[in-house]
Amino acid sequence: GLPAPAPEAQVRGQNNLPILDGDTSPTAADGTVFDNLVVGQAGLRQFTVHNFGDAVLDLLDMDVETLVGQPSPTFDITLISGGQSIAPGGSSIVQVAWAPTQVGLDRARVVIETNDPDRAEYTFDVQGTAAAQTFPEAEVLGQGNLIADGDNSPRVEDGTQFPGVTLGESTQREFI
């Protein structure tokens, strides 16, 4: 007889590129590599779960497991449109968020549990590299002249020397 109707899961990423079940090689083209972020920033990626089968595809559970990087999870997954039950020919969108808390590579495995008889766990890896937050160097100017960090030599030219001030009087200088 004919095979029983069955759901058929497929995940597509950025540029509508298919992400194969079990893919362990993240790429920028399909969105599985997050842009480099600074610690404290967050990045988002959307992935579409398609049902190319002829029966309803149920999304039973979703999780992101840390593979490399920080001990606490910095990736999270959320269903943002469509439903947990996807009709034949339909799709739902899931969003993976990454919020690094320390410098370095984070790599995780997205796990989407379904009722697809061939892909009960649809998995693929995502990754991102976090950089340290940088702060601009401060410059202090006195009378238009740069005062070097750690300078302990008062000079008239930069306004750090106060000649001719009588005891009990005051003078004022502005530094920018």
RONU-573662 format. One record per atom (N, C-alpha, C): z, y, x. Coordinates in steps of 0.05 Angstrom, whole numbers, padded with zeros to 5 digits, always signed. Each point is the difference from the previous one (the first is absolute). Example, Ala and Ser with C-alpha at 12.3 -4.5 7.8 and 13.67 -1.06 7.14 Angstrom:
+00156-00114+00264
+00000+00024-00018
+00000+00024+00018
-00014+00021-00007
+00001+00024+00016
+00014+00022-00015
***
This chain:
+00000-00024+00016
+00000+00024-00016
+00000+00025+00017
+00002+00021-00014
+00000+00027+00013
+00028+00005+00011
+00001+00015+00023
+00026+00007+00011
+00015+00018-00020
+00026-00002+00000
+00017+00017-00017
-00003+00029+00009
+00001+00019-00019
-00001+00028+00007
+00023+00007+00020
-00005+00016+00019
+00020+00007+00020
-00003+00029+00009
+00022+00013+00007
-00002+00027+00011
-00010-00002+00029
-00011+00022+00010
-00010+00001+00028
+00008+00028+00012
+00021+00000+00016
+00010+00025+00012
-00017+00009+00024
-00004+00026+00002
-00011+00012+00024
+00011+00028+00002
+00008+00007+00024
+00011+00027+00006
-00021+00016+00015
-00003+00025-00009
-00019+00018+00014
+00016+00024+00008
-00007+00011+00024
+00014+00023+00011
-00018+00024-00001
+00005+00018+00019
-00015+00024+00003
-00030-00006+00002
-00017+00017-00010
-00029-00003+00001
-00009-00025-00016
+00017-00010-00018
-00005-00023-00016
-00006-00025+00017
+00011-00001+00024
-00004-00023+00018
+00019-00022-00007
-00011-00025-00003
+00017-00023-00005
+00020-00005+00023
+00024-00007-00007
+00020-00008+00019
+00005-00030-00005
-00007-00017+00019
+00002-00028-00005
+00029-00009-00001
+00004-00020-00017
+00027-00013-00002
+00007-00011+00028
+00024+00007+00010
+00009-00009+00026
-00009+00017+00023
-00013+00024-00006
-00009+00018+00022
+00023+00010+00016
+00000-00006+00026
+00021+00009+00019
-00010+00020+00019
-00024+00012-00005
-00011+00020+00018
-00005+00027-00015
+00021+00017-00002
-00004+00025-00014
-00022+00017+00013
-00015+00015-00017
-00021+00018+00010
+00002+00027-00015
-00008+00021+00013
+00000+00026-00013
-00021+00001-00023
-00022-00015+00003
-00022+00001-00019
+00009-00008-00028
+00017-00021-00002
+00008-00010-00026
+00028+00012-00009
+00011+00017+00017
+00025+00013-00007
+00025-00015+00007
-00002-00022+00014
+00024-00016+00007
+00013+00011+00025
-00013+00019+00014
+00014+00014+00022
+00006+00028-00011
+00025+00007+00001
+00008+00027-00009
-00005+00020+00022
-00006+00024-00008
-00003+00022+00020
+00026+00002+00015
-00002+00008+00025
+00024+00004+00016
+00017+00022-00013
+00026-00006-00003
+00018+00019-00013
+00022+00007+00019
+00013+00021-00006
+00024+00009+00014
+00024-00012-00014
+00020-00009+00014
+00024-00011-00012
+00010+00021-00021
+00006-00010-00024
+00009+00017-00021
-00022+00007-00020
-00025-00005+00007
-00022+00004-00019
-00005-00026-00015
-00016+00001-00021
-00007-00024-00015
-00030-00001-00005
-00011-00024+00000
-00029-00004-00006
-00003-00019-00023
-00022+00003-00014
-00005-00018-00023
-00028-00011+00002
-00003-00025-00009
-00027-00013-00002
-00001-00015-00026
-00023+00002-00013
-00004-00014-00025
-00019-00023+00004
+00006-00022-00013
-00016-00025+00001
-00005-00009-00028
-00024-00009-00006
-00007-00009-00026
-00001-00030-00001
+00015-00012-00019
+00000-00029-00004
-00019-00005-00023
-00022-00014+00007
-00021-00007-00020
+00004-00029-00009
-00008-00005-00025
-00001-00027-00011
-00030-00007-00005
-00012-00015+00019
-00027-00009-00003
-00003-00027-00013
+00023-00010-00012
-00001-00026-00013
-00006+00002-00030
+00004-00022-00014
-00005+00000-00028
+00025-00006-00017
+00023+00005+00012
+00026-00002-00014
+00017+00023+00009
+00021+00007-00014
+00018+00022+00007
+00014-00006+00026
+00000+00021+00018
+00014-00001+00025
+00026+00014-00003
+00022-00015+00006
+00027+00012-00002
+00010+00006+00027
+00010+00025+00003
+00014+00008+00025
+00029-00007-00005
+00009-00021+00014
+00027-00011-00006
+00022+00015+00016
-00007+00008+00025
+00019+00014+00017
-00015+00013+00023
+00012+00022+00010
-00012+00014+00023
+00022+00007+00019
-00006-00003+00026
+00019+00007+00021
-00014+00007+00026
+00014+00013+00018
-00010+00007+00026
+00021-00010+00020
-00009-00018+00018
+00018-00012+00019
-00005+00012+00028
+00021+00010+00013
-00002+00012+00027
-00007-00022+00020
-00020+00005+00016
-00008-00018+00022
+00008+00010+00027
-00006+00026+00005
+00006+00013+00025
+00011+00027-00006
+00020+00008+00015
+00010+00028-00004
+00029+00000-00008
+00005+00019-00017
+00028+00006-00007
+00012-00023-00017
+00026-00004+00004
+00014-00022-00014
+00001+00005-00030
+00002+00025-00008
+00001+00006-00029
-00028+00005-00010
-00006-00008-00025
-00027+00003-00010
-00009+00029+00000
-00023+00006+00011
-00011+00027-00001
-00026+00000-00017
-00008-00023-00010
-00023-00002-00018
+00011-00009-00028
-00014+00010-00021
+00008-00008-00027
-00026-00002-00016
+00001-00016-00021
-00024-00004-00017
+00008+00005-00030
-00018+00014-00014
+00004+00006-00028
-00026-00003-00016
+00002-00010-00024
-00022-00001-00018
-00003+00027-00013
-00023+00014+00004
-00002+00027-00010
-00019+00003-00024
-00019-00018-00004
-00016+00001-00024
-00011-00027-00006
-00007-00004-00025
-00007-00026-00010
+00026-00014-00007
-00002-00026-00003
+00024-00014-00007
+00004-00024+00017
+00022-00015-00006
+00005-00024+00015
-00018-00023-00009
-00012+00003-00023
-00019-00020-00010
-00028+00014+00001
-00018-00012+00015
-00027+00012+00004
-00020-00018-00014
-00015+00011-00019
-00020-00014-00015
-00023-00007+00019
-00016-00021-00006
-00024-00006+00016
-00017+00025+00002
-00009+00006+00024
-00016+00024+00005
+00016+00025+00004
+00026-00001-00004
+00017+00024+00001
+00013+00003+00028
+00016+00020+00002
+00014+00005+00025
+00026+00016-00005
+00017+00000+00020
+00024+00017+00000
+00002+00012+00028
+00014+00022+00002
+00003+00014+00026
+00029-00002+00009
+00003-00008+00025
+00027+00000+00012
+00000+00020+00022
+00023+00011+00006
+00003+00020+00020
+00020-00010+00021
-00008+00002+00025
+00018-00007+00022
+00008+00027+00014
+00027+00004+00002
+00010+00024+00013
+00012-00008+00027
-00003+00017+00019
+00012-00004+00027
+00015+00025+00008
+00025-00003+00006
+00017+00023+00008
+00016-00008+00025
-00012+00004+00024
+00013-00009+00024
+00026+00016+00006
+00019-00015+00011
+00026+00013+00006
+00005+00001+00030
-00018-00012+00016
+00003+00001+00029
-00028-00002+00013
-00002+00008+00025
-00025+00001+00014
-00010-00028+00006
-00026-00004-00002
-00012-00026+00008
-00017-00012-00022
-00009-00025+00005
-00017-00015-00018
+00017-00014-00021
-00010+00003-00025
+00011-00015-00023
-00023-00017-00011
+00006-00025-00004
-00021-00018-00011
+00014-00017-00021
-00014-00003-00023
+00012-00015-00022
-00021-00017-00014
+00009-00019-00015
-00017-00017-00016
+00004+00006-00029
-00021+00008-00014
+00000+00004-00029
-00003-00028-00013
+00018-00006-00018
-00001-00026-00014
-00002+00006-00030
-00022-00009-00012
-00004+00002-00029
-00001-00028-00012
+00020-00007-00015
+00001-00027-00012
-00015+00002-00027
-00019-00020-00003
-00016+00000-00025
-00001-00028-00011
-00013-00003-00023
-00005-00026-00012
-00028-00011+00008
-00013+00012+00019
-00026-00010+00010
+00005-00027+00013
-00012-00021-00010
+00005-00027+00012
-00008-00002+00029
-00018+00016+00010
-00009-00001+00028
+00016+00019+00017
+00013+00020-00012
+00014+00021+00016
+00026+00007-00014
+00019-00019+00000
+00025+00006-00013
+00015+00023+00014
-00003+00002+00026
+00010+00023+00015
-00024+00013+00014
-00008+00023-00009
-00022+00015+00013
+00014+00018+00021
-00006-00004+00025
+00013+00015+00021
-00020+00015+00018
+00009+00023+00010
-00015+00014+00020
+00019+00019+00015
-00006+00006+00025
+00017+00016+00017
-00007+00029-00001
+00020+00018+00003
-00004+00028+00002
+00016+00010+00024
-00008+00022+00012
+00015+00010+00023
-00003+00030+00003
+00018+00012+00015
-00001+00028+00007
+00017+00005+00025
-00006+00021+00014
+00014+00007+00024
+00013+00028-00004
+00026+00001+00004
+00015+00025-00004
+00005+00014+00027
-00003+00026-00001
+00005+00017+00024
+00026+00016-00005
+00011+00009+00022
+00024+00017-00002
-00008+00028-00010
+00017+00012-00015
-00005+00027-00008
+00003+00018+00024
-00019+00018+00002
+00000+00019+00023
+00007+00028-00011
+00014+00015+00016
+00008+00026-00007
-00012+00020+00020
-00010+00023-00010
-00011+00019+00019
+00021+00010+00019
-00009+00007+00024
+00019+00011+00020
+00006+00029-00009
+00025+00007+00004
+00009+00027-00007
-00005+00018+00024
-00009+00024-00005
-00003+00020+00021
+00017+00024-00007
+00014+00011+00019
+00015+00024-00005
-00011+00022+00018
-00006+00023-00013
-00011+00023+00015
+00021+00023-00001
+00003+00012+00022
+00016+00025+00002
-00018+00022+00011
-00003+00021-00015
-00017+00023+00008
-00028-00009+00007
-00009-00021-00015
-00027-00010+00004
-00004-00019+00023
+00022-00007+00014
-00001-00018+00022
+00013-00027-00007
-00012-00022+00008
+00011-00026-00006
+00026-00005+00016
+00020-00010-00014
+00025-00008+00012
+00000-00030+00001
+00000-00011+00024
-00002-00029+00004
+00026-00014-00010
-00004-00024-00011
+00023-00016-00008
+00018-00005+00024
+00026+00005-00002
+00018-00005+00022
+00002+00023+00020
-00015+00021-00005
+00001+00023+00018
+00028+00013+00000
+00013+00000+00023
+00027+00012+00001
+00001+00024+00019
-00023+00013+00004
-00002+00024+00017
-00008+00023-00018
+00019+00017-00007
-00006+00024-00017
-00020+00018+00015
-00020+00011-00016
-00020+00018+00012
-00004+00023-00019
-00004+00023+00011
-00006+00024-00016
-00027-00004-00015
-00020-00012+00013
-00026-00003-00011
+00000-00016-00027
+00018-00019-00003
-00001-00016-00025
+00024+00007-00018
+00015+00021+00008
+00021+00010-00017
+00026-00016+00000
+00002-00018+00019
+00025-00016+00002
+00021+00012+00018
-00007+00022+00014
+00019+00014+00016
+00006+00026-00014
+00025+00007-00002
+00009+00024-00014
+00012+00020+00019
-00017+00015+00015
+00012+00020+00019
+00010+00025-00014
+00020+00012+00011
+00009+00026-00010
+00016-00001-00025
+00011-00022-00008
+00016-00001-00025
+00029+00005+00008
+00012+00021-00012
+00027+00007+00006
+00019-00018-00015
+00023-00007+00012
+00020-00016-00013
+00008+00013-00026
+00001-00016-00021
+00007+00010-00026
-00023+00009-00017
-00024+00002+00012
-00024+00008-00014
-00017-00026-00005
-00020+00002-00017
-00017-00023-00005
-00029+00008+00002
-00016-00019+00004
-00029+00004+00000
-00013-00024-00014
-00023+00003-00009
-00013-00022-00016
-00028-00005+00010
-00008-00026+00001
-00027-00007+00008
-00010-00020-00021
-00026-00001-00003
-00012-00019-00018
-00017-00020+00015
+00004-00025-00005
-00016-00021+00012
-00015-00015-00022
-00025-00006+00006
-00016-00015-00020
-00010-00026+00011
***
